Each structure stands twice: as C-alpha cells, then as structure tokens.
Amino acid sequence: MSNVELARRVGLTPPPCLRRVKRLEDAGVIAGYRAQISPEALGRSLEVVVSVEIAVNDLQTVEEFESRVAALEEVLEFRRMFGRPDYYMRVAVADQFAYEKFLSQQILPLAAVSRVDSHLTMKRIKD
C-alpha cells in the first residue's frame, strides 16, 4: 500500500509515517517486501507439504542436499527442523503427475534421503 494510505490507516500524516517506516526498515524490523504470486496463474495449483528424513551425518552430504533442494524451482519453502523429520518443504507443481516426476527424479535420487512423506494440500486456510 502507499505511504499515504498507510498514514491514513494509522492516523498520521504522510511525512512522519514515512519516517517511522524508514526507521523500522533501518532497524531491520521490516526485512523486505514481497509480491504474492498466484500458483494457479503459473500452472502450479497442486501444493504438497513434504517431510524428509536423511540418513547421513557428514556435513558435506548435508550441505549438498540442502543446496540442491533449495535450487529447485518447485520448492517454495525449505526448512531444517529440530528432531524428526529433518526437513519440511513446501512444493508447488501442476498436478499429481508432475509431483510424482519431481519426487522420483529430483528428491529420491539424492544420497542423503532416507524417507519422504507427502501431504497434499486440500485447502489453503491462511497464507
């Protein structure tokens, strides 16, 4: 939203509102801005939450796994977890056939992977 609209909503005039936003940006409270992309418009309406367990403990293999998965365009979000599973990722693809191809060609062949559980999204309630 514009600075004028933000100022109106919070009950300030635009110049002090802009100064406050700038201070929040400089302090790192506002870390950035983003565009909200429609998966449907990109032909990626099937969203899958994937949990991955790995079977290795050497740092080089773990780092290779993380960099390869992070580089995949289908992966929207990728997190290393404490405990089990080791990783969660959120994947967006066109359909179940595209997901099966993604899983069998991109994830399962990685040396670190020992177990994968897939959870298909039925409905987004809150983004």
N, C-alpha and C positions, 0 to 999 in steps of 0.2 A: 504494500500500500504506500501511497505517497506520504511525505512528511506532513503535508497539510492535513490529510485525513487522519493520520496518527495523532497529530496535535489536537485536532477536534475531538477525537475519541477520549483522550486523556485529560482534556480540559486545559491545555496550554496554548500559547501562541506558537507559530511555527519556528521562530529562531531559537527559543530556549529548548524546545522539543528536539530540534536537530542537534543542539549542543549536548543534550543528555544522551541521545543515541550515539553520537560520536564518542563520548566518554565511555559508554558501555562497550563499543567496538574496541577502543584503545585498551581497555582493561581486560579484554578477552571474554567478557560475558556474552557478547554477541560474537559468535565464532564465524559466522558467514551467513549467506543467503542461498536459497536453492530454488530450482524450478521443480514443480511437481509434474512428473511425466505420467501420462496415461498408458498403462501397459496394453490396453485394448487397441489404442491407436498405433502402437508399434507391432501389433500382431503377437503379443505375449500375454494372453489373458489367463493362462494357467500358472498359478503361483504355488510353489512347493516349498515347505519348510523341511530341510534335510538335516538330520543329525548324523555326524560322522565320528566314529571311533578309530583311532590309529593304533598300530601295533609296534611302533618304534619309539625309541627314546633318544636317538642321536640327533643332535642339533641340526646337522646338515640336511638330513632327510626331512625333518620337521619344517625347516625354513624353505626347502624346495617345494614341499607340499603346499605350504601357505602361499608362496609366490605364484605357483601355477594356478591354484584355485582362485586367488584374488584377481588374476588376469583374465578370467573367463567372463565374457560379456553377459552370459545368462545369470551370473551371480550378482544379485543386488546388494546383499549384505552378507558379511562373513565374520564370525566371532569365535575366538578361542575361549573355552569355558573352563571354570574350575570344576573338577570332578568329571562325572560322565554325563552326557557324551563329551568328547574332547572339543568338538566344534559344532556350531549351528550355522547353516547358511540359508538364505532365502533366495530362491531361484525363480525366474520368470521365463517361460517358454510358450510356444504357440499352443501345444496340446500334449496329450499323454504320449504320443509317438515321438514328439520332439524331446520330451523329458526322458523317455527310455533311451534314446540315442545319446543325449547329453550324459546320462548316468553311466551307460555302458562304454562310451568312448572317451569320456573326459575324467570321470571320477574313479570308477572302479579299477582302471588300469594303474592308478598311482600306487607306488610301492608302499606308502605308509598306511593305506586304508585297510582296516580290518572288518569294519561293519558300517552299514549305511541303513538308516531308517528314513523313509519318505512319508511326509504328511501333506496331502493335497488340501489346499485351501478351499473351503466350501463357500465362505462369505467373508469379506472384509468388514469388520465392525468399526474399527478405529485405526487410522493410519498415523 
